[in-house]
Amino acid sequence: MDDRFHFGIWLKRAIENLGISQKEFAKRAGVSFAGLRLWISHRAPNPLAFRIVRIARELGLSREVIEAKLAEAQAAAAGGDSVESEPTGAIAAA
């Protein structure tokens, strides 16, 4: 795998840091498990704004943090040199 940032990988790690399953996270965040799996596997477009809010809330982060991660992923996909980053903040402490 290349060293560019991928939102799906970051999200997967963030959920793992919470110590819950992806299925449980989807339920808590109010998003479909199928959709979550598609985001994690890079087979779906980025989540819509209302889903970003739900994901952020469940991760204990602000919407702006999630949007910044999505922007980082888009920049990397466009050929930027952004390196994958570990989840930070409340989820990293879990």
C-alpha positions in Angstrom: 0.0 0.0 0.0 1.2 3.5 -0.7 1.9 6.0 2.1 -0.8 8.4 1.2 -3.5 9.2 3.7 -6.7 7.2 3.3 -9.9 8.3 5.2 -11.1 4.7 5.4 -8.0 3.4 7.1 -8.0 6.3 9.5 -11.7 5.7 10.3 -11.1 2.0 10.8 -8.3 2.7 13.3 -10.4 5.3 15.1 -13.1 2.7 15.6 -10.6 0.1 16.8 -9.3 2.7 19.3 -12.8 2.9 20.7 -12.7 -0.9 21.4 -16.0 -1.6 19.6 -16.9 -3.4 16.5 -17.6 -1.6 13.2 -21.2 -2.9 13.4 -21.6 -1.4 16.9 -20.0 1.9 15.8 -22.4 2.1 12.8 -25.4 1.5 15.1 -24.2 4.1 17.6 -23.5 6.6 14.9 -26.7 6.1 13.1 -25.2 5.1 9.8 -25.6 1.8 7.9 -23.0 -0.9 8.5 -22.9 -1.5 4.8 -22.1 2.2 4.2 -19.4 2.2 6.9 -17.8 -0.8 5.3 -17.8 0.9 1.9 -16.1 4.0 3.3 -13.5 1.9 5.1 -12.7 -0.1 2.0 -12.6 3.0 -0.3 -15.5 1.8 -2.4 -17.9 4.7 -1.7 -17.6 8.4 -1.9 -17.0 10.4 1.2 -19.9 10.6 3.7 -22.4 13.3 3.4 -22.4 16.2 5.8 -25.1 14.8 8.1 -23.2 11.5 8.3 -20.0 13.3 9.1 -21.7 15.0 12.0 -22.8 11.5 13.3 -19.4 10.0 12.8 -17.7 12.9 14.6 -20.1 12.8 17.5 -19.5 9.1 18.0 -15.8 9.5 17.8 -15.9 12.4 20.3 -14.5 14.8 17.7 -15.7 17.9 16.0 -17.2 17.9 12.5 -14.2 20.1 11.5 -11.8 17.3 12.4 -13.6 14.8 10.3 -13.9 17.3 7.4 -10.1 18.0 7.7 -9.4 14.2 7.5 -11.6 14.0 4.4 -9.8 17.0 2.8 -6.5 15.3 3.6 -7.6 12.1 1.9 -8.8 14.1 -1.2 -5.4 15.9 -1.4 -3.6 12.6 -1.1 -5.7 11.1 -3.9 -4.9 14.1 -6.1 -1.2 13.4 -5.7 -0.3 15.2 -2.6 2.4 13.8 -0.2 0.2 13.5 2.8 1.2 10.6 5.0 -1.4 8.5 6.9 -1.9 9.8 10.4 -3.1 8.1 13.5 -6.4 9.0 15.1 -5.9 11.8 17.7 -7.8 13.4 20.5 -10.5 11.5 22.4 -10.3 8.4 20.3 -6.5 8.0 20.6 -6.8 7.9 24.4 -9.4 5.1 24.3 
